């Protein structure tokens, strides 16, 4: 009996459904591959976000190109090691390979290419399934290297280096096209064979054993590029080309490995990869035990060592778990979370102390200190007023915005410029310094330099040498290493990253100043008072207020050289709290107070004071230190109004806000807001709104206000090696020379503009002759 002829519509539906079913099957296999390569996919996302969206990483790549050659070599070796782990280890997770693991020796001796001889015995579907699972890891390993290479191109796009080849090639477009090509090769095919297989087999048949010559040629070109690379911006294309060649050399190696005599045996490559991963992991442990080593290593390399360490552990645990049919990684993470919850890890980061020789209760109140400050400068003030009868005498209260080393350097060179333009800026006009995070760090280091007697014409150069230092590697290493392990276990066996940063700041400042600035770790009150706390120094220096945020209450805390009137300031007096806890035997050094003010989220831990609580970056509460400044202005204004001394009526209290944000404030925010995202957007924008309100409040209480702003990044152009560029100026703890030069350039531009607030401040201090 003949079967009824299939209708036209059924044929059409069957033809339409067939490719959809095929695509669905392949998507299912990709999902299986994604679960097998889960850690690689997570790493790939991290790599992309890190190198493409974080200005810090972009600037670090520029810095890396100017490091010693051995650092560039180690950077690429560690990247290749990561890519090799992501390519090779997941292959152990395939059921047919994992089932053959019977002990630790089999991890080395297992030959996983036995399936090549069995292709003919498999169905087309089985062949496709197996070969796709084999190819996905090598593609992911290649993408790790390729995304970093294109990240260098992306930096060139952003800096617009000469607007010429290769920087006129859009990196985003190249990345999008590359992903599109890979997706097409994976999902579409010809005669039931994905295009990826067609390309792969064509290459193997055409090139075969000749691949060794291709690899040698690529390695030779990379070696030559490294030899001619002098590390400047002009050589950045060579770094990018080297990265691209390394990425493709890795891909070629994984495709043609069976054509190479030594590494076609799985045992050999397993030993090589295991040995290299072990050495990198061991080095990561070493720099956690001796974090000072990491000071001389680019943070990108330190991060690579950490990634290798954790990738190796995670994949090893997963292999064991699959072999033993136990969710080993899951239970390990549960145990880690339980330990972290049960241990009091916050107490591991107790702050550093100095022996106390001062009585906090004997500090002067703000009014008394101001009276003595005026008395010591009365002749200079009277001389100024005599020469300028129509002008009030300017007294500056500085507020500095937070922002890592960028903020610290910008604050330092602004002070240095004002001091260079008028030698009486620090001694006769500057009364108080406040700020947050990096801005307050800049205030603290400038204050220390002046108190140490560093000459005015040396201040800017010392600031450059100070903040070209690497204050990120040790913090990043310890955050991803020993501090993390200690926090989980609740134990303490090595230096925490907060104390390491304090030590680095202190040493770098002393070295940059030629040994003059040795007092950064001195007791905070020693700059204003003799031992006992009741006698001020002969020459009353400016007041330095260190702000911080109390974790447990979310409130404001301050390290202050004077006692505030509660009517004008409500917040925790941290020096008093420390003194109470230790019965007056301990106090805070300047370096520790500065760190509590600048404990950048996650990079630095919250500083713990027993019975008081933990303290973090001042920027959580107020990113300018304006709350403190407002209290100072209000109290001094009341003092001026109540004083019978006619000299006080001729004083002018000037607010100077030093801001380093490189976002153009003239760009209006979008008026549109999704109902779904509105609550989250509001919370995210509150911090900016608070700072805007605080700025308005500061303008209300000051007699006159000025702002010295770092120019928006695209408005800063510098000439570097005959190229005009707009450098990345990130919020970071390690800055490239180009970023520092960009800030110098911005300051010089403002100094030349008579209408700038910087020039107006200088003119305020210049009496008529």
C-alpha positions as CSV (number, residue, x, y, z in Angstrom):
1,X,0.0,0.0,0.0
2,X,1.4,3.3,-1.0
3,X,1.9,6.1,1.6
4,X,-0.2,9.2,1.0
5,X,1.8,11.9,-0.6
6,X,2.9,14.6,1.8
7,X,1.2,17.9,1.4
8,X,3.0,21.0,0.3
9,X,2.4,22.7,3.6
10,X,3.8,19.7,5.6
11,X,6.9,19.7,3.4
12,X,7.3,23.4,4.0
13,X,6.8,23.1,7.7
14,X,9.3,20.2,7.8
15,X,11.9,22.2,5.9
16,X,11.4,25.2,8.1
17,X,11.6,23.2,11.3
18,X,14.7,21.2,10.4
19,X,17.2,24.1,10.6
20,X,15.5,25.3,13.8
21,X,15.9,21.9,15.3
22,X,19.5,21.7,14.2
23,X,20.1,25.1,15.7
24,X,18.4,24.1,18.9
25,X,20.6,21.0,19.2
26,X,23.7,23.1,18.7
27,X,22.6,25.7,21.2
28,X,22.0,22.8,23.6
29,X,25.6,21.6,23.1
30,X,26.9,25.2,23.6
31,X,25.0,25.3,26.9
32,X,26.7,22.0,27.9
33,X,30.0,23.5,26.8
34,X,29.3,26.6,28.8
35,X,28.6,24.6,32.0
36,X,31.8,22.6,31.5
37,X,33.8,25.9,31.0
38,X,32.0,27.9,33.6
39,X,35.1,29.3,35.3
40,X,36.6,30.3,32.0
41,X,33.5,32.2,31.0
42,X,33.5,34.0,34.3
43,X,37.2,34.9,33.8
44,X,36.4,36.0,30.3
45,X,33.8,38.4,31.5
46,X,36.1,39.7,34.2
47,X,38.9,40.2,31.6
48,X,36.6,42.1,29.3
49,X,35.2,44.4,32.0
50,X,38.6,44.9,33.5
51,X,40.5,45.9,30.3
52,X,37.6,47.6,28.4
53,X,35.6,49.5,31.0
54,X,37.9,50.3,33.9
55,X,40.0,53.4,33.4
56,X,42.5,52.0,36.0
57,X,43.3,48.9,33.9
58,X,43.6,51.0,30.7
59,X,46.2,53.3,32.4
60,X,48.0,50.3,33.8
61,X,48.4,48.9,30.3
62,X,50.0,52.2,29.3
63,X,52.2,51.9,32.4
64,X,53.1,48.3,31.6
65,X,54.5,49.3,28.2
66,X,56.9,51.5,30.0
67,X,58.0,49.0,32.6
68,X,61.1,46.9,32.3
69,X,61.1,44.3,29.5
70,X,60.9,41.4,32.0
71,X,57.6,42.7,33.3
72,X,56.1,42.7,29.8
73,X,57.4,39.2,29.3
74,X,55.9,37.9,32.6
75,X,52.6,39.6,31.8
76,X,52.3,37.7,28.5
77,X,53.6,34.5,30.0
78,X,50.9,34.6,32.8
79,X,48.2,35.5,30.2
80,X,49.2,32.5,28.1
81,X,49.2,30.3,31.2
82,X,45.7,31.4,32.0
83,X,44.6,30.7,28.5
84,X,46.2,27.3,28.5
85,X,44.5,26.4,31.8
86,X,41.2,27.4,30.3
87,X,41.9,25.4,27.1
88,X,43.4,22.2,28.6
89,X,41.9,21.4,32.0
90,X,38.2,21.4,31.1
91,X,39.0,18.5,28.7
92,X,39.3,16.3,31.8
93,X,35.7,17.1,32.6
94,X,34.3,15.3,29.5
95,X,32.5,12.1,30.6
96,X,34.5,9.8,28.4
97,X,37.8,11.2,29.8
98,X,36.8,11.6,33.4
99,X,35.6,8.1,33.7
100,X,39.1,6.9,32.9
101,X,40.6,8.8,35.8
102,X,41.6,6.2,38.5
103,X,44.2,8.1,40.5
104,X,46.5,11.0,40.6
105,X,48.9,9.4,38.1
106,X,46.2,9.1,35.5
107,X,45.9,12.9,35.5
108,X,49.3,13.0,33.9
109,X,49.2,9.8,31.9
110,X,45.8,10.1,30.4
111,X,45.8,10.3,26.6
112,X,42.8,12.3,25.5
113,X,43.3,12.2,21.8
114,X,42.3,8.5,21.5
115,X,39.0,9.7,20.1
116,X,40.6,10.8,16.9
117,X,40.9,7.2,15.7
118,X,37.2,6.6,16.5
119,X,35.7,9.4,14.3
120,X,34.5,6.9,11.7
121,X,32.6,4.9,14.3
122,X,30.6,7.8,15.4
123,X,27.4,9.2,13.9
124,X,27.4,12.7,12.5
125,X,25.6,13.9,15.5
126,X,28.0,12.3,18.0
127,X,31.0,13.6,16.0
128,X,29.6,17.1,16.0
129,X,28.9,16.9,19.7
130,X,32.3,15.7,20.6
131,X,34.3,17.9,18.4
132,X,32.4,21.0,19.4
133,X,33.1,20.3,23.1
134,X,36.8,19.9,22.1
135,X,37.0,23.2,20.2
136,X,35.1,25.5,22.6
137,X,37.9,25.6,25.3
138,X,40.5,26.5,22.7
139,X,38.4,29.3,21.4
140,X,37.8,30.6,24.9
141,X,41.5,30.5,25.7
142,X,42.2,32.4,22.5
143,X,39.5,35.0,23.3
144,X,41.2,35.7,26.7
145,X,44.3,36.7,24.8
146,X,42.5,38.4,22.0
147,X,40.3,40.6,24.2
148,X,43.4,41.9,26.0
149,X,45.1,42.6,22.7
150,X,42.1,44.6,21.5
151,X,42.0,46.3,24.8
152,X,45.3,48.0,23.9
153,X,43.7,49.1,20.6
154,X,40.8,50.5,22.6
155,X,43.2,52.6,24.7
156,X,44.7,54.0,21.5
157,X,41.1,54.9,20.3
158,X,40.4,56.7,23.5
159,X,43.7,58.6,23.6
160,X,43.4,59.4,19.9
161,X,47.1,59.1,19.4
162,X,47.7,61.1,16.3
163,X,44.4,59.8,14.9
164,X,46.3,57.5,12.6
165,X,46.9,53.8,12.0
166,X,46.3,51.6,13.9
167,X,44.4,53.9,16.3
168,X,41.8,54.9,13.7
169,X,40.6,51.2,13.7
170,X,37.6,51.0,16.0
171,X,38.3,48.4,18.6
172,X,34.6,47.9,19.5
173,X,33.8,47.1,15.9
174,X,36.7,44.7,15.6
175,X,35.5,42.9,18.7
176,X,31.9,42.7,17.6
177,X,32.8,41.4,14.2
178,X,35.1,38.8,15.7
179,X,32.4,37.5,18.0
180,X,29.9,37.5,15.1
181,X,32.3,35.4,13.0
182,X,32.9,32.9,15.9
183,X,29.2,32.6,16.5
184,X,28.5,31.9,12.8
185,X,31.3,29.3,12.6
186,X,29.8,27.5,15.7
187,X,26.1,27.6,14.8
188,X,26.0,27.3,11.1
189,X,27.4,24.7,8.7
190,X,27.4,22.8,5.4
191,X,26.3,19.2,5.0
192,X,25.7,18.7,8.7
193,X,29.2,19.9,9.4
194,X,29.6,23.3,11.3
195,X,31.7,25.9,9.4
196,X,34.2,25.7,12.3
197,X,35.0,22.1,11.4
198,X,35.3,23.0,7.7
199,X,37.8,25.7,8.5
200,X,39.7,23.6,11.0
201,X,40.0,20.6,8.7
202,X,41.0,22.8,5.7
203,X,43.8,24.3,7.7
204,X,45.0,21.0,9.0
205,X,45.0,19.5,5.5
206,X,46.7,22.5,3.8
207,X,49.4,23.2,6.4
208,X,49.9,20.0,8.4
209,X,53.4,19.5,9.7
210,X,54.6,22.8,8.2
211,X,53.0,24.5,11.2
212,X,56.2,24.4,13.1
213,X,57.7,26.9,10.6
214,X,54.7,29.2,11.1
215,X,55.0,29.1,14.9
216,X,58.8,29.8,14.7
217,X,58.1,32.7,12.4
218,X,55.5,34.2,14.7
219,X,57.8,33.8,17.7
220,X,60.6,35.4,15.8
221,X,58.5,38.4,15.0
222,X,57.3,38.7,18.6
223,X,61.0,38.6,19.8
224,X,61.9,41.2,17.2
225,X,59.1,43.5,18.3
226,X,60.1,43.2,21.9
227,X,63.7,44.0,20.9
228,X,62.8,47.3,19.1
229,X,60.1,48.3,21.7
230,X,61.6,51.1,23.8
231,X,58.5,51.4,26.0
232,X,57.1,54.8,24.9
233,X,53.7,55.6,23.5
234,X,55.1,55.5,20.0
235,X,55.8,51.8,20.7
236,X,52.3,51.0,22.0
237,X,51.3,49.6,18.5
238,X,54.2,47.1,18.8
239,X,52.8,46.0,22.2
240,X,49.3,45.6,20.6
241,X,50.8,43.7,17.6
242,X,52.7,41.4,19.9
243,X,49.6,40.7,21.9
244,X,47.6,39.8,18.7
245,X,50.4,37.6,17.4
246,X,50.6,35.8,20.8
247,X,46.8,35.2,20.7
248,X,46.8,33.7,17.2
249,X,50.0,31.7,18.0
250,X,48.1,30.2,20.9
251,X,45.2,29.4,18.6
252,X,47.4,27.9,16.0
253,X,49.2,25.8,18.6
254,X,46.0,24.3,19.9
255,X,44.7,23.5,16.5
256,X,48.0,21.9,15.2
257,X,49.3,20.5,18.4
258,X,49.2,16.9,17.1
259,X,51.6,17.9,14.3
260,X,54.3,18.9,16.8
261,X,56.7,16.2,18.0
262,X,57.0,16.9,21.7
263,X,53.6,18.4,22.7
264,X,51.3,16.1,20.7
265,X,51.6,13.7,23.7
266,X,49.2,14.7,26.4
267,X,51.5,13.6,29.2
268,X,54.2,16.1,28.1
269,X,51.9,19.1,27.9
270,X,50.2,18.2,31.2
271,X,53.6,18.2,32.9
272,X,54.5,21.6,31.3
273,X,51.2,23.2,32.1
274,X,51.1,21.8,35.7
275,X,54.7,22.9,36.3
276,X,54.1,26.5,35.0
277,X,50.8,26.8,36.9
278,X,52.5,25.5,40.1
279,X,55.3,28.0,39.8
280,X,52.9,30.9,39.2
281,X,50.7,29.8,42.1
282,X,53.8,29.5,44.3
283,X,55.0,33.0,43.4
284,X,51.5,34.3,44.2
285,X,51.8,32.7,47.7
286,X,55.3,34.2,48.1
287,X,54.2,37.8,47.3
288,X,51.5,37.3,49.9
289,X,54.0,36.3,52.5
290,X,56.4,39.1,51.4
291,X,54.1,41.8,49.9
292,X,57.0,44.3,49.5
293,X,58.1,42.3,46.4
294,X,54.8,43.3,44.7
295,X,55.6,47.0,45.0
296,X,58.0,46.5,42.0
297,X,55.5,44.5,39.9
298,X,52.7,45.9,37.7
299,X,49.3,45.3,39.3
300,X,48.1,43.6,36.1
301,X,50.7,40.9,36.6
302,X,49.8,40.5,40.3
303,X,46.1,40.0,39.2
304,X,47.2,37.4,36.6
305,X,49.1,35.4,39.2
306,X,45.9,35.4,41.4
307,X,43.7,34.3,38.5
308,X,46.1,31.4,37.7
309,X,46.1,30.4,41.4
310,X,42.3,30.3,41.7
311,X,41.7,28.8,38.3
312,X,44.0,25.9,39.0
313,X,42.4,25.2,42.4
314,X,38.8,25.5,41.1
315,X,39.3,23.3,38.1
316,X,41.3,20.8,40.2
317,X,38.5,20.6,42.7
318,X,35.9,20.3,40.0
319,X,37.8,17.4,38.4
320,X,38.0,15.6,41.7
321,X,34.3,16.3,42.4
322,X,33.1,15.0,39.0
323,X,35.3,11.9,39.4
324,X,34.0,11.2,42.9
325,X,30.5,12.3,42.0
326,X,30.6,15.0,44.7
327,X,29.8,18.7,44.2
328,X,33.2,19.5,45.6
329,X,33.4,23.2,44.7
330,X,29.8,23.8,46.0
331,X,30.5,22.3,49.4
332,X,33.9,24.1,49.6
333,X,32.2,27.4,49.0
334,X,29.5,26.6,51.6
335,X,32.2,25.9,54.1
336,X,34.0,29.1,53.2
337,X,30.9,31.1,53.7
338,X,30.1,29.5,57.1
339,X,33.7,30.1,58.3
340,X,33.6,33.7,57.1
341,X,30.3,34.2,58.9
342,X,31.4,32.7,62.2
343,X,34.8,34.4,62.4
344,X,35.3,38.1,63.4
345,X,37.3,39.0,60.4
346,X,36.9,42.8,61.0
347,X,39.1,42.6,64.0
348,X,42.0,41.3,61.9
349,X,42.5,44.9,60.6
350,X,43.0,46.8,63.8
351,X,44.5,50.1,63.1
352,X,48.1,51.1,63.9
353,X,48.8,53.2,67.0
354,X,51.6,55.4,68.4
355,X,52.5,55.9,72.0
356,X,50.5,58.7,73.3
357,X,52.3,61.8,74.7
358,X,49.3,64.0,74.4
359,X,46.1,64.7,76.3
360,X,43.2,65.1,73.9
361,X,41.3,67.1,76.6
362,X,44.1,69.7,76.6
363,X,43.7,70.4,72.8
364,X,42.7,74.0,72.1
365,X,39.3,74.6,70.9
366,X,39.0,76.0,67.4
367,X,38.4,79.6,68.5
368,X,41.4,79.7,70.9
369,X,43.7,78.2,68.2
370,X,42.5,80.7,65.7
371,X,43.2,83.6,68.1
372,X,46.7,82.4,68.6
373,X,47.1,81.8,64.8
374,X,46.1,85.5,64.2
375,X,48.3,86.8,66.9
376,X,51.4,85.2,65.4
377,X,50.6,86.7,62.0
378,X,49.3,90.1,63.2
379,X,52.2,92.1,61.8
380,X,51.9,90.5,58.3
381,X,48.1,91.0,58.3
382,X,48.4,94.6,59.3
383,X,51.0,95.2,56.6
384,X,48.8,93.6,54.0
385,X,45.8,95.7,55.0
386,X,47.9,98.9,55.1
387,X,49.0,98.3,51.5
388,X,45.5,97.2,50.5
389,X,43.0,99.4,52.4
390,X,40.1,98.3,50.2
391,X,40.9,94.6,50.4
392,X,40.2,92.1,53.2
393,X,42.9,89.7,54.3
394,X,42.2,86.3,52.7
395,X,42.3,83.2,54.9
396,X,41.9,79.9,53.1
397,X,40.0,76.8,54.2
398,X,40.7,74.1,51.6
399,X,38.4,71.2,50.8
400,X,39.8,68.5,48.5
401,X,37.7,65.9,46.6
402,X,38.5,62.2,46.9
403,X,39.8,60.1,44.0
404,X,42.8,57.9,44.7
405,X,46.3,59.0,43.6
406,X,44.7,61.2,41.0
407,X,43.1,63.3,43.7
408,X,46.2,63.2,45.9
409,X,48.5,64.4,43.1
410,X,46.1,67.1,41.9
411,X,45.7,68.4,45.4
412,X,49.5,68.4,45.9
413,X,50.4,70.3,42.8
414,X,47.6,72.8,43.4
415,X,49.1,73.6,46.8
416,X,52.6,73.5,45.3
417,X,51.6,76.1,42.6
418,X,50.0,78.4,45.2
419,X,53.0,78.1,47.4
420,X,55.4,78.8,44.5
421,X,53.4,81.9,43.5
422,X,53.4,83.3,47.0
423,X,55.8,82.0,49.7
424,X,53.3,83.2,52.4
425,X,50.5,80.9,51.2
426,X,51.2,78.1,53.7
427,X,52.6,80.2,56.5
428,X,50.2,83.2,56.5
429,X,47.1,82.5,54.5
430,X,46.3,78.7,54.8
431,X,44.4,78.1,58.0
432,X,42.6,74.7,57.5
433,X,42.8,71.6,55.3
434,X,40.0,69.1,55.0
435,X,38.9,66.6,52.4
436,X,38.1,63.0,51.6
437,X,39.9,60.0,50.4
438,X,42.7,60.8,48.0
439,X,42.1,64.5,48.4
440,X,42.8,64.3,52.1
441,X,45.9,62.2,51.3
442,X,47.1,65.0,49.1
443,X,46.5,67.5,52.0
444,X,48.4,65.2,54.4
445,X,51.4,64.7,52.2
446,X,51.7,68.4,51.4
447,X,51.3,69.3,55.1
448,X,54.1,66.8,55.9
449,X,56.4,68.2,53.2
450,X,56.0,71.7,54.4
451,X,56.4,70.7,58.1
452,X,59.6,68.9,57.1
453,X,61.1,71.9,55.5
454,X,61.0,70.9,51.8
455,X,61.8,73.9,49.7
456,X,59.0,75.6,47.7
457,X,60.6,75.0,44.4
458,X,60.9,71.3,45.1
459,X,57.3,70.6,46.1
460,X,55.9,69.7,42.7
461,X,58.8,67.4,41.8
462,X,58.6,65.7,45.1
463,X,54.8,65.2,44.6
464,X,55.5,63.7,41.2
465,X,58.0,61.2,42.6
466,X,55.6,60.4,45.4
467,X,52.6,59.6,43.4
468,X,54.3,57.9,40.5
469,X,54.8,55.1,43.1
470,X,52.9,51.8,42.9
471,X,50.4,51.9,45.8
472,X,48.1,49.3,44.2
473,X,50.0,46.0,43.7
474,X,50.4,45.0,47.4
475,X,46.8,46.0,48.3
476,X,45.5,44.0,45.3
477,X,47.7,41.0,46.0
478,X,46.8,40.8,49.6
479,X,43.1,41.5,49.0
480,X,43.0,38.5,46.6
481,X,45.3,36.4,48.8
482,X,46.3,36.3,52.4
483,X,43.8,38.9,53.7
484,X,41.0,36.9,52.0
485,X,42.2,33.7,53.6
486,X,42.7,35.3,57.0
487,X,39.2,36.7,56.8
488,X,37.7,33.3,56.1
489,X,39.6,31.5,58.8
490,X,39.6,34.3,61.4
491,X,43.3,34.0,61.9
492,X,46.2,36.5,61.5
493,X,49.6,35.4,60.3
494,X,50.9,38.1,58.1
495,X,50.8,41.9,57.5
496,X,47.4,43.1,56.3
497,X,47.1,45.3,53.3
498,X,46.2,48.5,55.2
499,X,49.4,48.5,57.2
500,X,51.4,47.6,54.1
501,X,50.0,50.7,52.3
502,X,50.8,52.9,55.3
503,X,54.4,51.6,55.1
504,X,54.6,52.2,51.4
505,X,53.3,55.8,51.7
506,X,55.8,56.6,54.5
507,X,58.8,55.1,52.7
508,X,57.9,56.7,49.3
509,X,57.4,60.1,50.8
510,X,60.7,60.0,52.6
511,X,62.6,58.8,49.5
512,X,60.9,61.4,47.2
513,X,61.8,64.2,49.6
514,X,65.4,63.1,49.9
515,X,65.0,61.9,53.4
516,X,63.5,65.1,54.7
517,X,59.9,64.0,55.2
518,X,60.3,61.4,57.9
519,X,57.4,62.4,60.1
520,X,54.4,61.0,58.1
521,X,54.1,58.2,60.7
522,X,54.5,60.6,63.7
523,X,51.7,60.9,66.3
524,X,49.0,63.1,64.8
525,X,49.0,65.7,67.5
526,X,52.8,66.1,67.5
527,X,52.5,68.6,64.6
528,X,50.6,71.1,66.7
529,X,51.5,70.4,70.4
530,X,54.5,69.6,72.5
531,X,54.2,66.5,74.7
532,X,51.4,66.9,77.2
533,X,49.1,68.5,74.7
534,X,48.7,71.8,76.5
535,X,51.5,73.8,74.8
536,X,51.3,74.6,71.1
537,X,54.2,74.7,68.8
538,X,56.0,78.0,68.5
539,X,54.7,78.5,65.0
540,X,51.1,77.4,64.7
541,X,50.8,75.5,61.4
542,X,47.6,75.1,59.5
543,X,45.0,72.8,60.9
544,X,44.7,69.4,59.2
545,X,41.3,67.7,59.6
546,X,41.1,64.0,58.7
547,X,37.6,62.8,57.9
548,X,36.4,59.2,57.9
549,X,33.1,57.2,58.1
550,X,32.0,55.0,60.9
551,X,30.8,51.7,59.6
552,X,28.4,50.7,62.4
553,X,26.5,54.0,62.4
554,X,27.2,55.4,59.0
555,X,28.0,58.6,60.7
556,X,30.9,61.1,60.3
557,X,34.1,60.8,62.4
558,X,37.1,63.2,62.5
559,X,40.7,63.2,63.5
560,X,41.2,66.8,64.6
561,X,44.0,68.8,66.2
562,X,41.4,71.0,68.0
563,X,38.2,70.6,69.8
564,X,35.1,71.6,67.9
565,X,32.2,73.4,69.4
566,X,29.3,70.8,69.3
567,X,27.0,73.6,68.1
568,X,28.9,73.7,64.8
569,X,30.0,70.1,64.3
570,X,28.3,66.8,65.3
571,X,30.5,63.8,64.8
572,X,32.8,61.3,66.5
573,X,36.0,62.7,67.9
574,X,38.1,59.7,67.0
575,X,41.3,60.7,68.9
576,X,39.2,61.0,72.0
577,X,37.7,57.6,71.5
578,X,41.0,55.9,71.0
579,X,42.4,57.6,74.1
580,X,39.4,56.4,76.1
581,X,39.8,52.8,75.0
582,X,43.5,52.7,75.8
583,X,43.4,54.9,78.9
584,X,45.4,57.6,77.2
585,X,48.3,55.3,76.4
586,X,47.8,55.2,72.6
587,X,47.0,57.6,69.8
588,X,46.8,57.6,66.0
589,X,49.8,58.5,63.8
590,X,49.2,60.8,60.8
591,X,49.7,57.9,58.3
592,X,47.0,55.8,60.0
593,X,44.5,58.7,60.2
594,X,45.1,59.3,56.5
595,X,44.5,55.7,55.6
596,X,41.2,55.6,57.6
597,X,40.1,58.6,55.6
598,X,41.2,56.9,52.3
599,X,40.3,53.2,52.8
600,X,39.1,52.7,49.2
601,X,36.2,50.2,49.1
602,X,37.5,46.5,49.0
603,X,41.0,47.5,47.9
604,X,41.6,48.6,51.5
605,X,39.9,47.0,54.5
606,X,37.9,48.9,57.2
607,X,40.2,49.9,60.0
608,X,39.1,48.5,63.4
609,X,39.3,50.2,66.8
610,X,38.3,48.0,69.7
611,X,35.0,49.0,71.5
612,X,34.6,51.8,69.0
613,X,34.0,50.1,65.6
614,X,35.3,50.1,62.1
615,X,36.1,53.1,59.8
616,X,36.2,53.4,56.0
617,X,36.7,56.0,53.3
618,X,35.4,59.5,54.1
619,X,33.8,59.6,50.6
620,X,31.0,57.4,51.7
621,X,29.7,60.3,53.8
622,X,31.0,63.4,52.1
623,X,33.5,63.2,49.2
624,X,34.8,66.8,49.8
625,X,35.1,67.1,53.6
626,X,32.6,69.9,53.3
627,X,30.8,69.0,56.5
628,X,33.9,69.8,58.4
629,X,34.6,72.9,56.4
630,X,31.1,74.3,56.9
631,X,31.5,73.9,60.7
632,X,34.8,75.8,60.5
633,X,33.3,78.6,58.5
634,X,30.3,79.0,60.8
635,X,32.4,79.0,64.0
636,X,34.9,81.4,62.6
637,X,32.2,83.7,61.3
638,X,30.6,83.8,64.8
639,X,34.0,84.5,66.3
640,X,34.6,87.4,63.9
641,X,31.2,88.9,64.7
642,X,31.7,88.6,68.5
643,X,35.3,89.8,68.6
644,X,36.0,93.4,69.8
645,X,39.3,93.3,67.8
646,X,38.8,95.5,64.7
647,X,41.4,93.4,62.9
648,X,38.9,90.5,62.8
649,X,36.5,92.6,60.8
650,X,39.0,92.9,58.0
651,X,39.5,89.2,57.6
652,X,37.9,87.3,54.6
653,X,37.3,83.6,54.9
654,X,37.8,82.0,51.5
655,X,36.6,78.5,50.5
656,X,38.8,76.7,48.0
657,X,37.4,73.5,46.6
658,X,40.0,71.3,44.8
659,X,38.1,68.9,42.6
660,X,39.7,66.2,40.4
661,X,36.6,64.6,38.7
662,X,37.2,64.4,35.0
663,X,33.6,64.2,34.0
664,X,32.4,67.4,32.4
665,X,29.8,68.9,34.7
666,X,28.2,70.8,31.8
667,X,26.7,67.6,30.4
668,X,23.1,67.5,31.7
669,X,21.7,64.2,33.1
670,X,19.0,62.4,31.1
671,X,15.5,63.4,32.3
672,X,14.2,59.9,31.4
673,X,14.0,57.2,34.1
674,X,12.6,53.7,33.9
675,X,10.0,52.8,36.6
676,X,11.8,49.5,37.1
677,X,15.2,51.2,37.5
678,X,14.1,54.3,39.3
679,X,14.7,53.1,42.9
680,X,18.2,51.8,42.0
681,X,19.0,54.9,40.0
682,X,18.0,57.1,42.9
683,X,20.2,55.3,45.3
684,X,23.1,55.5,42.9
685,X,22.7,59.2,42.3
686,X,22.2,60.2,46.0
687,X,25.9,60.4,46.6
688,X,26.3,62.9,43.8
689,X,23.3,64.8,44.9
690,X,24.6,65.0,48.5
691,X,27.9,66.4,47.2
692,X,26.1,69.0,45.1
693,X,24.0,70.1,48.1
694,X,27.2,70.2,50.3
695,X,28.8,72.4,47.7
696,X,25.8,74.8,47.8
697,X,26.0,74.8,51.6
698,X,29.7,75.7,51.5
699,X,29.0,78.6,49.2
700,X,26.5,80.0,51.7
701,X,28.8,80.0,54.7
702,X,32.0,81.2,53.0
703,X,32.7,84.9,52.3
704,X,33.9,83.9,48.8
705,X,34.3,80.5,47.1
706,X,36.6,79.2,44.4
707,X,37.0,75.9,42.7
708,X,40.2,74.5,41.1
709,X,39.0,71.7,38.8
710,X,40.9,69.2,36.9
711,X,39.9,69.7,33.3
712,X,37.6,67.1,31.6
713,X,39.9,64.3,30.2
714,X,39.2,65.1,26.5
715,X,40.1,68.7,27.0
716,X,43.6,67.7,28.2
717,X,46.1,67.2,25.4
718,X,49.8,66.7,25.9
719,X,52.6,66.2,23.5
720,X,54.4,62.9,24.2
721,X,57.1,61.7,21.9
722,X,55.9,64.0,19.2
723,X,52.4,62.6,19.4
724,X,49.4,64.7,20.6
725,X,47.3,62.5,23.0
726,X,44.5,62.8,25.6
727,X,45.6,60.4,28.3
728,X,43.4,58.3,30.5
729,X,43.5,59.9,34.0
730,X,42.0,57.2,36.2
731,X,40.9,57.1,39.8
732,X,43.7,54.7,40.9
733,X,46.6,54.1,43.2
734,X,49.2,53.7,40.4
735,X,49.3,56.2,37.6
736,X,51.2,56.3,34.3
737,X,53.6,59.1,33.6
738,X,51.2,60.4,31.0
739,X,48.4,60.7,33.6
740,X,50.6,62.8,35.8
741,X,51.8,64.9,33.0
742,X,48.2,65.5,31.9
743,X,47.4,66.9,35.4
744,X,50.5,69.1,35.2
745,X,49.3,70.4,31.9
746,X,45.8,71.1,33.2
747,X,47.3,73.1,36.0
748,X,49.6,75.1,33.7
749,X,46.7,75.9,31.4
750,X,44.7,77.3,34.3
751,X,47.7,79.2,35.7
752,X,48.0,81.0,32.3
753,X,44.3,82.0,32.2
754,X,43.8,85.2,34.2
755,X,40.0,84.4,34.5
756,X,40.6,81.0,36.2
757,X,39.9,80.6,39.8
758,X,43.5,79.5,40.3
759,X,44.7,82.8,39.1
760,X,42.2,84.7,41.2
761,X,43.4,82.9,44.3
762,X,47.0,83.9,43.5
763,X,46.0,87.5,43.0
764,X,44.2,87.6,46.3
765,X,47.5,87.0,48.1
766,X,49.4,89.7,46.1
767,X,49.4,93.0,48.0
768,X,49.7,96.2,46.1
769,X,53.1,97.8,46.1
